[in-house]
């Protein structure tokens, strides 16, 4: 996935659209990450100022939620469900096999997800935000090869 380079002026524009929302810190962090792919350190002070909260408050929210990131994401991000339904269908083995398959590929990240809402097609995964069902390590390798 391609994201624009960090720009304070662009960040201020993104931030200005969200600070009036309920729960402005989380919504604003999500908006910045959606735009830039991550939340750089420089954005924390801008968000704190715009939302009228402390930088510590912003940093606390940023570090609490695992889906928020402070570094650019890799080219491919795989979220593999490890909730009960997917575990019963072998998601832990898919996770282990997938990590082995991609161990030398730094452009692929594999992370746990706790229910993707696709239980009927377990084990489920999300590849760059696209939901997949009945995945295996082999199907994930094949999908990444197409990207």
CNS distance restraints for C-alpha pairs under 8 A (distance, minus, plus):
assign (resid   1 and name CA) (resid  75 and name CA) 5.62 0.50 0.50
assign (resid   1 and name CA) (resid  76 and name CA) 7.38 0.50 0.50
assign (resid   1 and name CA) (resid 128 and name CA) 7.90 0.50 0.50
assign (resid   3 and name CA) (resid  35 and name CA) 6.90 0.50 0.50
assign (resid   3 and name CA) (resid  36 and name CA) 5.33 0.50 0.50
assign (resid   3 and name CA) (resid  37 and name CA) 5.94 0.50 0.50
assign (resid   4 and name CA) (resid  35 and name CA) 7.48 0.50 0.50
assign (resid   4 and name CA) (resid  36 and name CA) 5.83 0.50 0.50
assign (resid   5 and name CA) (resid  36 and name CA) 6.91 0.50 0.50
assign (resid   6 and name CA) (resid  10 and name CA) 7.80 0.50 0.50
assign (resid   6 and name CA) (resid  11 and name CA) 7.61 0.50 0.50
assign (resid   6 and name CA) (resid  36 and name CA) 6.65 0.50 0.50
assign (resid   6 and name CA) (resid  40 and name CA) 7.87 0.50 0.50
assign (resid   7 and name CA) (resid  11 and name CA) 6.08 0.50 0.50
assign (resid   8 and name CA) (resid  12 and name CA) 6.10 0.50 0.50
assign (resid   8 and name CA) (resid  43 and name CA) 7.78 0.50 0.50
assign (resid   9 and name CA) (resid  13 and name CA) 6.37 0.50 0.50
assign (resid  10 and name CA) (resid  14 and name CA) 6.31 0.50 0.50
assign (resid  11 and name CA) (resid  15 and name CA) 5.99 0.50 0.50
assign (resid  11 and name CA) (resid  32 and name CA) 6.70 0.50 0.50
assign (resid  11 and name CA) (resid  43 and name CA) 7.16 0.50 0.50
assign (resid  12 and name CA) (resid  16 and name CA) 5.92 0.50 0.50
assign (resid  12 and name CA) (resid  46 and name CA) 7.18 0.50 0.50
assign (resid  13 and name CA) (resid  17 and name CA) 6.75 0.50 0.50
assign (resid  14 and name CA) (resid  18 and name CA) 7.18 0.50 0.50
assign (resid  14 and name CA) (resid  28 and name CA) 7.85 0.50 0.50
assign (resid  14 and name CA) (resid  31 and name CA) 6.69 0.50 0.50
assign (resid  14 and name CA) (resid  32 and name CA) 6.41 0.50 0.50
assign (resid  14 and name CA) (resid  35 and name CA) 7.77 0.50 0.50
assign (resid  15 and name CA) (resid  19 and name CA) 6.37 0.50 0.50
assign (resid  15 and name CA) (resid  28 and name CA) 5.84 0.50 0.50
assign (resid  15 and name CA) (resid  31 and name CA) 7.34 0.50 0.50
assign (resid  15 and name CA) (resid  32 and name CA) 6.98 0.50 0.50
assign (resid  15 and name CA) (resid  46 and name CA) 7.98 0.50 0.50
assign (resid  15 and name CA) (resid  47 and name CA) 6.62 0.50 0.50
assign (resid  15 and name CA) (resid  50 and name CA) 7.27 0.50 0.50
assign (resid  16 and name CA) (resid  50 and name CA) 7.26 0.50 0.50
assign (resid  18 and name CA) (resid  24 and name CA) 6.33 0.50 0.50
assign (resid  18 and name CA) (resid  27 and name CA) 6.47 0.50 0.50
assign (resid  18 and name CA) (resid  28 and name CA) 5.41 0.50 0.50
assign (resid  18 and name CA) (resid  31 and name CA) 7.54 0.50 0.50
assign (resid  19 and name CA) (resid  24 and name CA) 4.91 0.50 0.50
assign (resid  19 and name CA) (resid  25 and name CA) 7.26 0.50 0.50
assign (resid  19 and name CA) (resid  27 and name CA) 7.85 0.50 0.50
assign (resid  19 and name CA) (resid  28 and name CA) 6.45 0.50 0.50
assign (resid  19 and name CA) (resid  50 and name CA) 6.57 0.50 0.50
assign (resid  19 and name CA) (resid  51 and name CA) 5.38 0.50 0.50
assign (resid  20 and name CA) (resid  24 and name CA) 6.41 0.50 0.50
assign (resid  20 and name CA) (resid  51 and name CA) 7.93 0.50 0.50
assign (resid  21 and name CA) (resid  27 and name CA) 7.24 0.50 0.50
assign (resid  22 and name CA) (resid  27 and name CA) 7.99 0.50 0.50
assign (resid  23 and name CA) (resid  27 and name CA) 6.43 0.50 0.50
assign (resid  24 and name CA) (resid  28 and name CA) 5.74 0.50 0.50
assign (resid  24 and name CA) (resid  51 and name CA) 6.52 0.50 0.50
assign (resid  25 and name CA) (resid  29 and name CA) 6.07 0.50 0.50
assign (resid  25 and name CA) (resid  47 and name CA) 7.17 0.50 0.50
assign (resid  25 and name CA) (resid  48 and name CA) 7.83 0.50 0.50
assign (resid  25 and name CA) (resid  51 and name CA) 6.70 0.50 0.50
assign (resid  25 and name CA) (resid  58 and name CA) 6.33 0.50 0.50
assign (resid  25 and name CA) (resid  61 and name CA) 7.43 0.50 0.50
assign (resid  26 and name CA) (resid  30 and name CA) 6.15 0.50 0.50
assign (resid  26 and name CA) (resid  61 and name CA) 6.68 0.50 0.50
assign (resid  26 and name CA) (resid  62 and name CA) 7.78 0.50 0.50
assign (resid  27 and name CA) (resid  31 and name CA) 6.20 0.50 0.50
assign (resid  28 and name CA) (resid  32 and name CA) 6.16 0.50 0.50
assign (resid  28 and name CA) (resid  47 and name CA) 7.14 0.50 0.50
assign (resid  29 and name CA) (resid  33 and name CA) 6.15 0.50 0.50
assign (resid  29 and name CA) (resid  39 and name CA) 6.84 0.50 0.50
assign (resid  29 and name CA) (resid  47 and name CA) 7.73 0.50 0.50
assign (resid  29 and name CA) (resid  62 and name CA) 7.16 0.50 0.50
assign (resid  29 and name CA) (resid  68 and name CA) 7.64 0.50 0.50
assign (resid  30 and name CA) (resid  34 and name CA) 6.00 0.50 0.50
assign (resid  30 and name CA) (resid  68 and name CA) 7.21 0.50 0.50
assign (resid  31 and name CA) (resid  35 and name CA) 6.24 0.50 0.50
assign (resid  32 and name CA) (resid  36 and name CA) 6.01 0.50 0.50
assign (resid  32 and name CA) (resid  37 and name CA) 7.58 0.50 0.50
assign (resid  32 and name CA) (resid  38 and name CA) 7.04 0.50 0.50
assign (resid  32 and name CA) (resid  39 and name CA) 6.17 0.50 0.50
assign (resid  32 and name CA) (resid  43 and name CA) 7.99 0.50 0.50
assign (resid  33 and name CA) (resid  37 and name CA) 4.67 0.50 0.50
assign (resid  33 and name CA) (resid  38 and name CA) 4.29 0.50 0.50
assign (resid  33 and name CA) (resid  39 and name CA) 5.29 0.50 0.50
assign (resid  33 and name CA) (resid  68 and name CA) 7.19 0.50 0.50
assign (resid  33 and name CA) (resid  69 and name CA) 7.56 0.50 0.50
assign (resid  34 and name CA) (resid  38 and name CA) 7.31 0.50 0.50
assign (resid  37 and name CA) (resid  72 and name CA) 5.85 0.50 0.50
assign (resid  37 and name CA) (resid  73 and name CA) 6.53 0.50 0.50
assign (resid  38 and name CA) (resid  68 and name CA) 7.07 0.50 0.50
assign (resid  38 and name CA) (resid  69 and name CA) 5.19 0.50 0.50
assign (resid  38 and name CA) (resid  70 and name CA) 5.38 0.50 0.50
assign (resid  38 and name CA) (resid  71 and name CA) 5.59 0.50 0.50
assign (resid  38 and name CA) (resid  72 and name CA) 5.37 0.50 0.50
assign (resid  38 and name CA) (resid  73 and name CA) 7.08 0.50 0.50
assign (resid  39 and name CA) (resid  43 and name CA) 6.32 0.50 0.50
assign (resid  39 and name CA) (resid  44 and name CA) 7.67 0.50 0.50
assign (resid  39 and name CA) (resid  68 and name CA) 7.40 0.50 0.50
assign (resid  39 and name CA) (resid  69 and name CA) 6.11 0.50 0.50
assign (resid  39 and name CA) (resid  70 and name CA) 4.93 0.50 0.50
assign (resid  39 and name CA) (resid  71 and name CA) 7.05 0.50 0.50
assign (resid  40 and name CA) (resid  44 and name CA) 7.26 0.50 0.50
assign (resid  40 and name CA) (resid  70 and name CA) 5.53 0.50 0.50
assign (resid  40 and name CA) (resid  71 and name CA) 6.89 0.50 0.50
assign (resid  41 and name CA) (resid  45 and name CA) 7.74 0.50 0.50
assign (resid  41 and name CA) (resid  70 and name CA) 7.22 0.50 0.50
assign (resid  42 and name CA) (resid  46 and name CA) 7.00 0.50 0.50
assign (resid  43 and name CA) (resid  47 and name CA) 6.01 0.50 0.50
assign (resid  44 and name CA) (resid  48 and name CA) 6.10 0.50 0.50
assign (resid  44 and name CA) (resid  55 and name CA) 6.17 0.50 0.50
assign (resid  44 and name CA) (resid  58 and name CA) 6.22 0.50 0.50
assign (resid  44 and name CA) (resid  59 and name CA) 6.76 0.50 0.50
assign (resid  45 and name CA) (resid  49 and name CA) 6.08 0.50 0.50
assign (resid  45 and name CA) (resid  55 and name CA) 5.77 0.50 0.50
assign (resid  46 and name CA) (resid  50 and name CA) 6.12 0.50 0.50
assign (resid  47 and name CA) (resid  51 and name CA) 5.87 0.50 0.50
assign (resid  47 and name CA) (resid  55 and name CA) 7.95 0.50 0.50
assign (resid  47 and name CA) (resid  58 and name CA) 7.23 0.50 0.50
assign (resid  48 and name CA) (resid  52 and name CA) 5.68 0.50 0.50
assign (resid  48 and name CA) (resid  53 and name CA) 4.91 0.50 0.50
assign (resid  48 and name CA) (resid  54 and name CA) 5.42 0.50 0.50
assign (resid  48 and name CA) (resid  55 and name CA) 5.21 0.50 0.50
assign (resid  48 and name CA) (resid  57 and name CA) 7.71 0.50 0.50
assign (resid  48 and name CA) (resid  58 and name CA) 6.17 0.50 0.50
assign (resid  49 and name CA) (resid  53 and name CA) 6.58 0.50 0.50
assign (resid  49 and name CA) (resid  54 and name CA) 7.58 0.50 0.50
assign (resid  53 and name CA) (resid  57 and name CA) 6.42 0.50 0.50
assign (resid  53 and name CA) (resid  58 and name CA) 7.34 0.50 0.50
assign (resid  54 and name CA) (resid  58 and name CA) 6.64 0.50 0.50
assign (resid  55 and name CA) (resid  59 and name CA) 6.00 0.50 0.50
assign (resid  56 and name CA) (resid  60 and name CA) 5.90 0.50 0.50
assign (resid  57 and name CA) (resid  61 and name CA) 6.41 0.50 0.50
assign (resid  58 and name CA) (resid  62 and name CA) 6.10 0.50 0.50
assign (resid  59 and name CA) (resid  63 and name CA) 6.07 0.50 0.50
assign (resid  60 and name CA) (resid  64 and name CA) 5.99 0.50 0.50
assign (resid  61 and name CA) (resid  65 and name CA) 6.51 0.50 0.50
assign (resid  62 and name CA) (resid  68 and name CA) 6.07 0.50 0.50
assign (resid  62 and name CA) (resid  69 and name CA) 7.54 0.50 0.50
assign (resid  63 and name CA) (resid  68 and name CA) 7.31 0.50 0.50
assign (resid  69 and name CA) (resid  73 and name CA) 7.73 0.50 0.50
assign (resid  73 and name CA) (resid  77 and name CA) 7.37 0.50 0.50
assign (resid  74 and name CA) (resid 106 and name CA) 7.32 0.50 0.50
assign (resid  74 and name CA) (resid 107 and name CA) 4.89 0.50 0.50
assign (resid  74 and name CA) (resid 108 and name CA) 5.91 0.50 0.50
assign (resid  74 and name CA) (resid 109 and name CA) 6.34 0.50 0.50
assign (resid  75 and name CA) (resid 107 and name CA) 5.07 0.50 0.50
assign (resid  75 and name CA) (resid 108 and name CA) 6.30 0.50 0.50
assign (resid  76 and name CA) (resid 107 and name CA) 6.05 0.50 0.50
assign (resid  76 and name CA) (resid 108 and name CA) 4.70 0.50 0.50
assign (resid  76 and name CA) (resid 109 and name CA) 6.23 0.50 0.50
assign (resid  76 and name CA) (resid 127 and name CA) 7.06 0.50 0.50
assign (resid  76 and name CA) (resid 128 and name CA) 5.98 0.50 0.50
assign (resid  76 and name CA) (resid 144 and name CA) 7.33 0.50 0.50
assign (resid  77 and name CA) (resid 108 and name CA) 5.91 0.50 0.50
assign (resid  77 and name CA) (resid 109 and name CA) 4.87 0.50 0.50
assign (resid  77 and name CA) (resid 110 and name CA) 6.19 0.50 0.50
assign (resid  77 and name CA) (resid 111 and name CA) 7.73 0.50 0.50
assign (resid  77 and name CA) (resid 126 and name CA) 7.96 0.50 0.50
assign (resid  77 and name CA) (resid 127 and name CA) 5.86 0.50 0.50
assign (resid  77 and name CA) (resid 128 and name CA) 5.14 0.50 0.50
assign (resid  77 and name CA) (resid 129 and name CA) 7.95 0.50 0.50
assign (resid  78 and name CA) (resid 108 and name CA) 7.41 0.50 0.50
assign (resid  78 and name CA) (resid 109 and name CA) 5.97 0.50 0.50
assign (resid  78 and name CA) (resid 110 and name CA) 4.76 0.50 0.50
assign (resid  78 and name CA) (resid 111 and name CA) 6.22 0.50 0.50
assign (resid  78 and name CA) (resid 125 and name CA) 6.75 0.50 0.50
assign (resid  78 and name CA) (resid 126 and name CA) 5.59 0.50 0.50
assign (resid  78 and name CA) (resid 127 and name CA) 4.57 0.50 0.50
assign (resid  78 and name CA) (resid 128 and name CA) 6.34 0.50 0.50
assign (resid  79 and name CA) (resid 110 and name CA) 5.88 0.50 0.50
assign (resid  79 and name CA) (resid 111 and name CA) 4.84 0.50 0.50
assign (resid  79 and name CA) (resid 112 and name CA) 5.60 0.50 0.50
assign (resid  79 and name CA) (resid 113 and name CA) 5.52 0.50 0.50
assign (resid  79 and name CA) (resid 125 and name CA) 5.46 0.50 0.50
assign (resid  79 and name CA) (resid 126 and name CA) 5.03 0.50 0.50
assign (resid  79 and name CA) (resid 127 and name CA) 6.58 0.50 0.50
assign (resid  80 and name CA) (resid  91 and name CA) 7.30 0.50 0.50
assign (resid  80 and name CA) (resid  95 and name CA) 6.92 0.50 0.50
assign (resid  80 and name CA) (resid 110 and name CA) 7.13 0.50 0.50
assign (resid  80 and name CA) (resid 111 and name CA) 6.24 0.50 0.50
assign (resid  80 and name CA) (resid 112 and name CA) 5.25 0.50 0.50
assign (resid  80 and name CA) (resid 113 and name CA) 5.48 0.50 0.50
assign (resid  80 and name CA) (resid 123 and name CA) 7.85 0.50 0.50
assign (resid  80 and name CA) (resid 124 and name CA) 6.26 0.50 0.50
assign (resid  80 and name CA) (resid 125 and name CA) 4.33 0.50 0.50
assign (resid  80 and name CA) (resid 126 and name CA) 6.49 0.50 0.50
assign (resid  81 and name CA) (resid  86 and name CA) 6.15 0.50 0.50
assign (resid  81 and name CA) (resid  87 and name CA) 7.84 0.50 0.50
assign (resid  81 and name CA) (resid  91 and name CA) 6.77 0.50 0.50
assign (resid  81 and name CA) (resid 112 and name CA) 6.01 0.50 0.50
assign (resid  81 and name CA) (resid 113 and name CA) 4.55 0.50 0.50
assign (resid  81 and name CA) (resid 114 and name CA) 5.54 0.50 0.50
assign (resid  81 and name CA) (resid 115 and name CA) 5.45 0.50 0.50
assign (resid  81 and name CA) (resid 116 and name CA) 6.27 0.50 0.50
assign (resid  81 and name CA) (resid 123 and name CA) 6.71 0.50 0.50
assign (resid  81 and name CA) (resid 124 and name CA) 5.58 0.50 0.50
assign (resid  81 and name CA) (resid 125 and name CA) 5.81 0.50 0.50
assign (resid  82 and name CA) (resid  86 and name CA) 5.76 0.50 0.50
assign (resid  82 and name CA) (resid  87 and name CA) 5.50 0.50 0.50
assign (resid  82 and name CA) (resid  91 and name CA) 6.00 0.50 0.50
assign (resid  82 and name CA) (resid  92 and name CA) 6.68 0.50 0.50
assign (resid  82 and name CA) (resid 112 and name CA) 6.26 0.50 0.50
assign (resid  82 and name CA) (resid 113 and name CA) 6.04 0.50 0.50
assign (resid  82 and name CA) (resid 114 and name CA) 5.65 0.50 0.50
assign (resid  82 and name CA) (resid 115 and name CA) 6.88 0.50 0.50
assign (resid  83 and name CA) (resid  87 and name CA) 5.96 0.50 0.50
assign (resid  83 and name CA) (resid 113 and name CA) 7.56 0.50 0.50
assign (resid  83 and name CA) (resid 114 and name CA) 5.10 0.50 0.50
assign (resid  83 and name CA) (resid 115 and name CA) 5.30 0.50 0.50
assign (resid  84 and name CA) (resid  88 and name CA) 6.10 0.50 0.50
assign (resid  85 and name CA) (resid  89 and name CA) 6.59 0.50 0.50
assign (resid  85 and name CA) (resid 119 and name CA) 5.89 0.50 0.50
assign (resid  85 and name CA) (resid 122 and name CA) 6.54 0.50 0.50
assign (resid  85 and name CA) (resid 123 and name CA) 7.55 0.50 0.50
assign (resid  86 and name CA) (resid  90 and name CA) 6.41 0.50 0.50
assign (resid  86 and name CA) (resid  91 and name CA) 5.38 0.50 0.50
assign (resid  86 and name CA) (resid 119 and name CA) 6.59 0.50 0.50
assign (resid  86 and name CA) (resid 122 and name CA) 4.78 0.50 0.50
assign (resid  86 and name CA) (resid 123 and name CA) 4.36 0.50 0.50
assign (resid  86 and name CA) (resid 124 and name CA) 6.60 0.50 0.50
assign (resid  87 and name CA) (resid  91 and name CA) 4.80 0.50 0.50
assign (resid  87 and name CA) (resid  92 and name CA) 6.02 0.50 0.50
assign (resid  87 and name CA) (resid 123 and name CA) 7.17 0.50 0.50
assign (resid  89 and name CA) (resid 122 and name CA) 6.03 0.50 0.50
assign (resid  89 and name CA) (resid 123 and name CA) 5.77 0.50 0.50
assign (resid  90 and name CA) (resid  94 and name CA) 6.36 0.50 0.50
assign (resid  90 and name CA) (resid 123 and name CA) 6.64 0.50 0.50
assign (resid  91 and name CA) (resid  95 and name CA) 5.98 0.50 0.50
assign (resid  91 and name CA) (resid 122 and name CA) 7.84 0.50 0.50
assign (resid  91 and name CA) (resid 123 and name CA) 5.35 0.50 0.50
assign (resid  91 and name CA) (resid 124 and name CA) 7.79 0.50 0.50
assign (resid  92 and name CA) (resid  96 and name CA) 6.23 0.50 0.50
assign (resid  93 and name CA) (resid  97 and name CA) 6.02 0.50 0.50
assign (resid  94 and name CA) (resid  98 and name CA) 5.84 0.50 0.50
assign (resid  94 and name CA) (resid 135 and name CA) 7.72 0.50 0.50
assign (resid  94 and name CA) (resid 136 and name CA) 5.54 0.50 0.50
assign (resid  94 and name CA) (resid 137 and name CA) 5.33 0.50 0.50
assign (resid  95 and name CA) (resid  99 and name CA) 6.10 0.50 0.50
assign (resid  95 and name CA) (resid 110 and name CA) 7.86 0.50 0.50
assign (resid  95 and name CA) (resid 137 and name CA) 7.39 0.50 0.50
assign (resid  96 and name CA) (resid 100 and name CA) 6.37 0.50 0.50
assign (resid  97 and name CA) (resid 101 and name CA) 6.17 0.50 0.50
assign (resid  97 and name CA) (resid 137 and name CA) 5.73 0.50 0.50
assign (resid  98 and name CA) (resid 102 and name CA) 6.17 0.50 0.50
assign (resid  98 and name CA) (resid 110 and name CA) 7.88 0.50 0.50
assign (resid  98 and name CA) (resid 136 and name CA) 7.97 0.50 0.50
assign (resid  98 and name CA) (resid 137 and name CA) 4.75 0.50 0.50
assign (resid  98 and name CA) (resid 138 and name CA) 7.86 0.50 0.50
assign (resid  98 and name CA) (resid 140 and name CA) 7.42 0.50 0.50
assign (resid  98 and name CA) (resid 141 and name CA) 7.62 0.50 0.50
assign (resid  99 and name CA) (resid 103 and name CA) 5.65 0.50 0.50
assign (resid  99 and name CA) (resid 110 and name CA) 6.95 0.50 0.50
assign (resid 101 and name CA) (resid 137 and name CA) 7.46 0.50 0.50
assign (resid 101 and name CA) (resid 141 and name CA) 7.38 0.50 0.50
assign (resid 102 and name CA) (resid 106 and name CA) 7.73 0.50 0.50
assign (resid 102 and name CA) (resid 108 and name CA) 6.73 0.50 0.50
assign (resid 115 and name CA) (resid 119 and name CA) 7.66 0.50 0.50
assign (resid 116 and name CA) (resid 124 and name CA) 6.92 0.50 0.50
assign (resid 116 and name CA) (resid 125 and name CA) 7.31 0.50 0.50
assign (resid 116 and name CA) (resid 126 and name CA) 7.79 0.50 0.50
assign (resid 116 and name CA) (resid 131 and name CA) 7.95 0.50 0.50
assign (resid 118 and name CA) (resid 122 and name CA) 6.62 0.50 0.50
assign (resid 118 and name CA) (resid 124 and name CA) 6.14 0.50 0.50
assign (resid 118 and name CA) (resid 133 and name CA) 6.94 0.50 0.50
assign (resid 119 and name CA) (resid 123 and name CA) 7.28 0.50 0.50
assign (resid 119 and name CA) (resid 124 and name CA) 7.09 0.50 0.50
assign (resid 121 and name CA) (resid 133 and name CA) 4.72 0.50 0.50
assign (resid 121 and name CA) (resid 134 and name CA) 5.26 0.50 0.50
assign (resid 122 and name CA) (resid 133 and name CA) 5.88 0.50 0.50
assign (resid 122 and name CA) (resid 134 and name CA) 5.19 0.50 0.50
assign (resid 122 and name CA) (resid 135 and name CA) 7.52 0.50 0.50
assign (resid 123 and name CA) (resid 133 and name CA) 6.10 0.50 0.50
assign (resid 123 and name CA) (resid 134 and name CA) 5.01 0.50 0.50
assign (resid 123 and name CA) (resid 135 and name CA) 5.77 0.50 0.50
assign (resid 123 and name CA) (resid 136 and name CA) 7.87 0.50 0.50
assign (resid 124 and name CA) (resid 131 and name CA) 7.34 0.50 0.50
assign (resid 124 and name CA) (resid 132 and name CA) 5.69 0.50 0.50
assign (resid 124 and name CA) (resid 133 and name CA) 4.49 0.50 0.50
assign (resid 124 and name CA) (resid 134 and name CA) 5.95 0.50 0.50
assign (resid 124 and name CA) (resid 135 and name CA) 6.07 0.50 0.50
assign (resid 125 and name CA) (resid 131 and name CA) 5.94 0.50 0.50
assign (resid 125 and name CA) (resid 132 and name CA) 5.19 0.50 0.50
assign (resid 125 and name CA) (resid 133 and name CA) 6.45 0.50 0.50
assign (resid 125 and name CA) (resid 135 and name CA) 6.80 0.50 0.50
assign (resid 126 and name CA) (resid 130 and name CA) 5.11 0.50 0.50
assign (resid 126 and name CA) (resid 131 and name CA) 4.38 0.50 0.50
assign (resid 126 and name CA) (resid 132 and name CA) 5.83 0.50 0.50
assign (resid 127 and name CA) (resid 131 and name CA) 6.55 0.50 0.50
assign (resid 127 and name CA) (resid 132 and name CA) 7.36 0.50 0.50
assign (resid 135 and name CA) (resid 139 and name CA) 5.90 0.50 0.50
assign (resid 135 and name CA) (resid 140 and name CA) 6.73 0.50 0.50
assign (resid 136 and name CA) (resid 140 and name CA) 6.26 0.50 0.50
assign (resid 137 and name CA) (resid 141 and name CA) 6.16 0.50 0.50
assign (resid 138 and name CA) (resid 142 and name CA) 6.16 0.50 0.50
assign (resid 139 and name CA) (resid 143 and name CA) 6.11 0.50 0.50
assign (resid 140 and name CA) (resid 144 and name CA) 6.12 0.50 0.50
assign (resid 141 and name CA) (resid 145 and name CA) 6.18 0.50 0.50
assign (resid 142 and name CA) (resid 146 and name CA) 6.59 0.50 0.50
assign (resid 143 and name CA) (resid 147 and name CA) 6.77 0.50 0.50
